[in-house]
Amino acid sequence: MAGSSHGHTPAAWTGVTIAFIGFCISGAFMVAAKPVGFWAGFVVIALGGVVGGIMRMMGLGQAPKGGSKAKVQPQG
């Protein structure tokens, strides 16, 4: 993947970091046999996805490729 910019955005880094923290929380509470903390970690994992998605919509993610979407020219 040399030369690829896949995942090198603030949205990606933030989402993955939050999800990683959630995995750590779930793992710690799983070992401690505390189901509430385990599921709370899963909530944090989901929060990471939500935060990453919101940041991407705010323009902090990777720009979409040209693909099949037609560009709209301004009228004027």
C-alpha positions in Angstrom: 0.0 0.0 0.0 2.9 2.3 -0.5 1.7 5.7 -1.7 -1.8 5.2 -0.5 -3.5 7.8 1.7 -6.1 5.3 3.0 -6.9 6.0 6.6 -4.6 8.9 7.1 -7.2 11.5 8.1 -8.2 13.0 11.4 -11.6 11.3 11.1 -10.0 7.8 10.7 -7.4 8.3 13.5 -10.0 9.6 15.9 -12.6 6.9 15.2 -10.0 4.1 15.5 -8.5 5.6 18.7 -11.9 5.7 20.4 -12.7 2.2 19.2 -9.3 0.9 20.5 -10.0 2.4 23.9 -13.4 0.7 23.8 -11.8 -2.7 23.1 -9.4 -2.1 26.0 -12.3 -1.3 28.3 -14.2 -4.4 27.2 -11.1 -6.6 27.5 -10.4 -5.4 31.0 -13.9 -5.9 32.2 -14.2 -9.3 30.6 -11.2 -10.5 32.6 -12.7 -8.9 35.7 -16.0 -10.7 35.0 -18.0 -7.5 35.1 -20.6 -7.7 32.3 -21.8 -4.1 32.7 -18.3 -2.8 32.0 -17.9 -5.2 29.1 -21.0 -3.9 27.4 -20.0 -0.3 28.2 -16.8 -0.9 26.3 -19.0 -2.0 23.3 -20.8 1.3 23.6 -17.5 3.1 23.4 -16.6 1.1 20.3 -19.8 2.1 18.6 -19.2 5.7 19.6 -15.9 5.6 17.8 -17.7 4.7 14.6 -20.2 7.4 15.1 -17.6 10.1 15.8 -15.5 9.0 12.8 -18.5 9.2 10.6 -19.6 12.6 11.8 -16.0 13.9 11.4 -16.0 12.5 7.8 -19.3 14.3 7.1 -17.7 17.5 8.4 -15.0 17.2 5.8 -12.2 15.8 8.0 -12.2 12.4 6.2 -10.8 11.3 2.8 -12.3 13.1 -0.2 -14.5 10.8 -2.4 -12.9 9.6 -5.6 -14.3 10.9 -9.0 -16.1 7.6 -9.8 -19.5 7.7 -11.4 -20.9 10.7 -9.7 -21.6 13.6 -12.1 -20.3 17.0 -11.2 -22.9 19.7 -11.1 -21.9 23.0 -12.8 -23.1 26.2 -11.1 -25.7 28.1 -13.1 -25.1 31.7 -13.6 
